[in-house]
């Protein structure tokens, strides 16, 4: 009988087995670096490097968890955090440093794995694994740094470094202007003029719409325009409200130190008409608006009539068909500005509906997931004098406004004659909308003096005209609404 003796392993098999062990160890070191940066160095004897990397990693993880908890508790803190350009600059540097440091740890883990001791195929596999992990992790961090840089650029491009302004009687009054800019125009001529009067505590908002074709209006007392036109705007040619931008651009020396004379002249007119103190303005370029709508994936609107695309001086090139539909930036822009088969006041009503839809539908989550596209669109979209320090406050107010119905009051027929507006009546309408107690006192005072105005005609639903509920004769629902969403 032969004795059962253990077979000796051949040197070739021994080397192969040792190679497999080394390869598994090298791969393990790479994935340890992916899951817990510094752990590979720690187990391989490079304790000082490993400890430093792991301390940094744990510090970042703990900081991130604390910030996420703070964001969950306070959305206001989250908004303030991400709108602070100094904080964004610090995050960008941290992300870039993390990308470089992590890439170094991957390369170091590859070196610790002794690639020269591996078989050729195993060395090639290690190079592939290292390259994939290194470039995917570092690339993701550098891309995140790029996104943060875009955020910094947007904040710097859109907002100013000016002084913050206090609310007037508890309200921020922001002049919203919308129009085109082109080679044949002096700057941006506003085709849409609205004042958003926002309660500084609750975010409740009233939109005051001013028709672009308003005539015979005064300016704020003591203003540059009031000195030029003490009896109201009478420029000798076309003296409509939206022509102020052109007039001011032709008389720039009157507006010393003013960056945008057209906006300043329009602001002085709006203050004179409404009696409101305007703290800030935001001017929206309609071409930029189209890009913004596309960036957020479109806006859902209730299209009540067939809306022509084009027309009024040009051919009609298509239509936006009726129905509740998600519109692209191009179609949303034409929904807001089309005048073919409509009038200026039904167009104003549609514009209010677009404003309400944007307010309600653009959520923080949608902004986050489309941030890069929004960042690229924003620079071409808005010009404003709101300082960067106040940006977070206004975004918080916009979020708060979503939980309240938006009220609209427009100074258009049949309530107001745009050719010869009753300024006293307009200012009473404004007071009643933002301060009911003051309105009652004013009504009693005017009644005693025998100057009380008749009640405005009650709007009746006459179907739709030009895509808006109502008619020129009875008025459009979205122009005079307690709840703008319901009127759209």
Secondary structure, DSSP 8 states (H G I E B T S, - for coil): ----------HHHHHHHHHHHHHHHHHHHHHHHHHSTTHHHHHTT-HHHHHHHHHHHHHHHHHHHHHHHHHHH-HHHHHHHHT-HHHHHHHHHHHHHHHHHHHHHHHHHHHHTTGGGS-HHHHHHHHHHHHHHHHHHHHHHHHHHHHHHHHHHHHHHHSBS------BTTEEEEEEEEEEE-TTSSSEEEEEEEEEEEETTT--EEEEEE-TT--S----TTSHHHHH-TTS---SS---GGGHHHHHHHTGGGSTT-S-HHHHHHHHHHHHHH-----EEEEEEHHHHHHHHHHTT-EEEEE-S-EEEE-SSS-EEEEE-SEEEEE-HHHHHHHHH--TTS-HHHHHHHHHHHHHHHHHH--HHHHHHTHHHHHHHHHHHEEE--BHHHHHHHHHHHHHHTTS--EEEE--TTTS-SSS--HHHHHHHHHHHH-HHHHHHHHHHHHHHT-------------EETTEEEETTTEEGGGEESSHHHH-
